[in-house]
Amino acid sequence: MGMMGAAAATAISQFGAGGIYALRLQQKKLLSQSGKNTVLPKGNTGRIVRKILGANLSMLAKQGSLLTFYTVATGIATRMGPIHIATHQIAYGLFCLTTLWLDTGNMSAQMIMGRNLKNREKALSLSKYFVKYSMIQGLAIMAIVAGVGRFVPSVFTQDVGIQRLLLRCVPHLAFQQLLVSVVLVLEGLALGGNQFRYMAAGTAVSTVVGVYQLSRATDVVGIWSSAVNTFFGFRLVNAIIGVTRIHLSLKAKERFNGEDDATMLPVPG
């Protein structure tokens, strides 16, 4: 059926997945139940809607920046020639395969941080734990990529030119497992701490810097060594600042509450 068949298959799969998801939500009683009061409390509707929109904006910025960066990278690699675009597509496929595993830490960090924002000590402890987790996870995947990387080119192609370029990209792909693991977990912590606007703005800046580095690349190795590392390096700095903002805010709130308690006058007998 050509393009029409591809479009129909995509639509059917999305509706099917949505139906299964809705069924699971219904089974877990996470959807609105008939006969129960599901109206939001007065005065909270606007705040809740703003929070949802802020979270959506941050997630859109996060995913959109990644897609924008790699779309531009693909366009630049295409202009470099067949060997470079073939190498780039294989490297990108491997990158997506490994980073999908790393993204699980992002969602866990976001949910757990969101539940512990009222306690600064817990939030700080969780941040330290997740950073350690991300580093262990990243190092493990990095070791795997570095270990099997030399055998990967021959699996995908027998073209000697592509194999050579891929072998030059593998060390950078391996290092990026650690870098991306830490970035995703820290971004999850920042989003769990309601740093929506800041993270959206910072991610946009990271994309601009990354695209600038892409424009300076002269071969596919330059894309994966300089541009990709720069892109995620700026996201790492942005995520660190986002998490720091959470703890500074919690510390200031704790100090403010302490001052309020200290200035309260005792109530006469």
C-alpha positions as CSV (number, residue, x, y, z in Angstrom):
1,M,0.0,0.0,0.0
2,G,3.1,2.3,-0.1
3,M,3.0,5.5,1.9
4,M,-0.8,5.1,2.6
5,G,-0.1,1.7,4.1
6,A,2.6,3.1,6.3
7,A,0.4,5.9,7.5
8,A,-2.5,3.5,8.2
9,A,-0.2,1.1,10.1
10,T,1.1,3.9,12.3
11,A,-2.4,5.2,13.1
12,I,-3.7,1.7,13.9
13,S,-0.7,1.0,16.2
14,Q,-1.2,4.3,18.0
15,F,-4.9,3.7,18.6
16,G,-4.2,0.1,19.7
17,A,-1.6,1.2,22.2
18,G,-3.9,4.0,23.5
19,G,-6.7,1.5,23.9
20,I,-4.5,-0.9,25.9
21,Y,-3.2,1.9,28.0
22,A,-6.7,3.1,28.8
23,L,-7.7,-0.5,29.7
24,R,-4.8,-0.8,32.1
25,L,-5.7,2.6,33.7
26,Q,-9.3,1.4,34.1
27,Q,-8.1,-1.8,35.7
28,K,-5.9,0.1,38.2
29,K,-8.8,2.4,38.9
30,L,-6.8,5.5,37.8
31,L,-9.5,6.8,35.5
32,S,-12.5,8.8,36.8
33,Q,-15.0,6.4,38.5
34,S,-18.7,6.8,38.0
35,G,-20.6,8.0,41.1
36,K,-17.5,9.6,42.7
37,N,-16.8,13.3,43.0
38,T,-14.0,14.0,40.6
39,V,-14.3,17.8,40.6
40,L,-11.1,19.6,41.5
41,P,-11.2,21.6,44.7
42,K,-12.0,25.3,44.1
43,G,-9.0,27.5,43.7
44,N,-6.7,24.7,42.7
45,T,-7.7,24.2,39.1
46,G,-5.6,27.0,37.7
47,R,-2.6,26.0,39.6
48,I,-2.9,22.3,38.6
49,V,-3.4,23.2,34.9
50,R,-0.4,25.5,34.9
51,K,1.7,22.8,36.5
52,I,0.6,20.3,33.8
53,L,1.3,22.7,31.0
54,G,4.7,23.5,32.5
55,A,5.6,19.8,32.7
56,N,4.4,19.3,29.1
57,L,6.5,22.2,27.9
58,S,9.6,20.8,29.6
59,M,9.1,17.3,28.2
60,L,8.4,18.8,24.7
61,A,11.6,20.9,25.0
62,K,13.6,17.9,26.1
63,Q,12.4,15.5,23.3
64,G,12.1,18.3,20.7
65,S,15.7,19.5,21.3
66,L,17.0,15.9,20.9
67,L,15.0,15.4,17.7
68,T,16.1,18.8,16.3
69,F,19.7,18.2,17.1
70,Y,19.9,14.8,15.4
71,T,17.8,15.9,12.5
72,V,20.3,18.7,11.8
73,A,23.1,16.2,12.3
74,T,21.6,13.8,9.8
75,G,21.3,16.6,7.3
76,I,24.9,17.7,7.7
77,A,26.1,14.0,7.5
78,T,24.2,13.6,4.3
79,R,26.0,16.5,2.7
80,M,29.3,14.9,3.7
81,G,28.7,12.0,1.4
82,P,27.4,8.4,1.4
83,I,30.1,6.9,3.6
84,H,29.5,9.5,6.3
85,I,25.7,9.3,6.3
86,A,25.9,5.5,6.5
87,T,28.2,5.7,9.4
88,H,26.1,8.3,11.1
89,Q,22.9,6.2,10.8
90,I,24.6,3.1,12.2
91,A,26.1,5.2,15.1
92,Y,22.7,6.8,15.8
93,G,20.9,3.5,15.8
94,L,23.4,2.1,18.4
95,F,23.1,5.3,20.4
96,C,19.3,5.0,20.6
97,L,19.5,1.3,21.5
98,T,21.7,1.9,24.5
99,T,20.2,5.2,25.7
100,L,16.7,3.8,25.8
101,W,17.9,1.7,28.8
102,L,19.4,4.8,30.4
103,D,16.1,6.8,30.1
104,T,14.5,4.6,32.8
105,G,16.4,6.4,35.5
106,N,15.0,9.7,34.3
107,M,11.4,8.8,35.0
108,S,12.2,7.2,38.3
109,A,14.1,10.2,39.5
110,Q,11.3,12.6,38.4
111,M,8.6,10.7,40.2
112,I,10.5,10.0,43.4
113,M,11.8,13.5,43.7
114,G,8.4,14.9,43.2
115,R,7.1,12.9,46.2
116,N,9.8,14.1,48.6
117,L,10.0,17.8,47.9
118,K,8.7,18.7,51.4
119,N,11.7,17.2,53.1
120,R,15.1,18.8,52.2
121,E,17.2,16.0,53.8
122,K,15.3,13.4,51.9
123,A,15.6,15.3,48.6
124,L,19.3,15.8,49.1
125,S,19.8,12.1,50.0
126,L,17.8,11.1,46.9
127,S,19.8,13.4,44.7
128,K,23.1,11.8,45.9
129,Y,21.6,8.3,45.5
130,F,20.4,8.9,41.9
131,V,23.8,10.5,40.9
132,K,25.6,7.4,42.1
133,Y,23.0,5.2,40.4
134,S,23.4,7.1,37.1
135,M,27.2,6.8,37.2
136,I,27.1,3.0,37.9
137,Q,24.6,2.5,35.2
138,G,26.5,4.6,32.7
139,L,29.8,3.0,33.5
140,A,28.3,-0.5,33.0
141,I,26.8,0.4,29.6
142,M,30.0,2.2,28.6
143,A,32.1,-0.9,29.4
144,I,29.7,-3.0,27.2
145,V,29.8,-0.6,24.3
146,A,33.6,-0.3,24.5
147,G,34.0,-4.0,24.8
148,V,31.9,-5.1,21.8
149,G,32.3,-1.9,19.8
150,R,35.2,-3.2,17.7
151,F,33.0,-6.1,16.5
152,V,30.0,-3.9,15.6
153,P,31.2,-2.5,12.2
154,S,31.5,-5.9,10.5
155,V,28.0,-6.8,11.7
156,F,26.4,-3.9,9.8
157,T,28.6,-3.6,6.7
158,Q,31.5,-5.0,4.8
159,D,32.5,-1.5,3.4
160,V,36.0,-0.9,4.7
161,G,35.5,2.9,4.7
162,I,32.4,2.8,6.9
163,Q,34.0,0.3,9.2
164,R,37.0,2.6,9.8
165,L,34.8,5.6,10.5
166,L,32.6,3.5,12.9
167,L,35.7,2.3,14.8
168,R,36.7,5.9,15.3
169,C,33.2,6.8,16.6
170,V,33.0,3.9,19.0
171,P,35.1,5.4,21.8
172,H,32.9,8.5,21.7
173,L,29.8,6.4,21.8
174,A,31.1,4.5,24.8
175,F,31.9,7.7,26.7
176,Q,28.5,9.2,25.9
177,Q,26.8,6.3,27.8
178,L,28.2,7.7,31.1
179,L,27.5,11.3,30.1
180,V,23.9,10.7,28.9
181,S,23.1,8.5,32.0
182,V,24.1,11.3,34.4
183,V,22.3,14.0,32.3
184,L,19.0,12.1,32.1
185,V,18.9,11.3,35.8
186,L,19.7,14.9,36.8
187,E,17.1,16.2,34.3
188,G,14.6,13.9,35.9
189,L,15.5,15.2,39.4
190,A,15.1,18.8,38.2
191,L,11.8,18.2,36.6
192,G,10.6,16.4,39.7
193,G,11.5,19.5,41.6
194,N,9.2,21.6,39.3
195,Q,12.1,23.4,37.5
196,F,10.0,23.3,34.3
197,R,10.6,26.7,32.8
198,Y,14.3,26.7,33.6
199,M,14.9,23.3,32.2
200,A,12.9,24.1,29.0
201,A,15.0,27.3,28.5
202,G,18.3,25.6,29.3
203,T,17.6,22.7,26.9
204,A,16.8,25.2,24.1
205,V,20.2,26.9,24.7
206,S,22.0,23.5,24.7
207,T,20.4,22.8,21.3
208,V,21.5,26.1,19.8
209,V,25.1,25.4,21.0
210,G,25.0,21.9,19.8
211,V,23.8,22.9,16.3
212,Y,26.5,25.5,16.1
213,Q,29.1,22.7,16.8
214,L,27.5,20.6,14.2
215,S,28.0,23.4,11.6
216,R,31.7,23.2,12.3
217,A,32.1,19.4,11.9
218,T,34.0,18.3,8.8
219,D,33.3,14.6,9.0
220,V,31.0,12.2,10.8
221,V,33.6,11.6,13.6
222,G,33.5,15.3,14.3
223,I,29.7,15.1,14.7
224,W,30.0,12.3,17.3
225,S,33.1,13.6,19.1
226,S,32.7,17.3,19.3
227,A,29.0,18.2,18.6
228,V,27.3,15.4,20.5
229,N,29.6,15.8,23.5
230,T,29.0,19.6,23.5
231,F,25.2,19.2,23.2
232,F,25.0,16.8,26.2
233,G,27.8,18.7,28.1
234,F,25.6,21.8,28.1
235,R,22.6,19.8,29.1
236,L,24.6,18.4,32.0
237,V,25.5,21.9,33.2
238,N,21.9,23.0,32.9
239,A,20.6,20.0,34.8
240,I,23.2,20.5,37.6
241,I,22.0,24.1,38.0
242,G,18.4,22.9,37.9
243,V,19.0,20.5,40.8
244,T,21.0,23.1,42.7
245,R,18.1,25.5,42.4
246,I,15.8,22.9,44.0
247,H,18.0,22.5,47.1
248,L,18.6,26.2,47.5
249,S,14.8,26.7,47.4
250,L,14.2,24.0,49.9
251,K,16.9,25.4,52.2
252,A,15.5,28.9,52.0
253,K,12.0,27.6,52.7
254,E,13.3,25.7,55.7
255,R,15.2,28.7,57.0
256,F,12.0,30.9,56.6
257,N,9.9,28.4,58.5
258,G,12.5,28.2,61.2
259,E,12.5,32.0,61.6
260,D,8.7,31.9,61.8
261,D,8.7,29.4,64.6
262,A,11.4,31.3,66.5
263,T,9.4,34.5,66.4
264,M,6.1,33.0,67.5
265,L,5.1,34.3,71.0
266,P,4.1,31.8,73.6
267,V,0.4,31.6,74.2
268,P,-0.6,32.6,77.8
269,G,-1.6,29.7,80.1
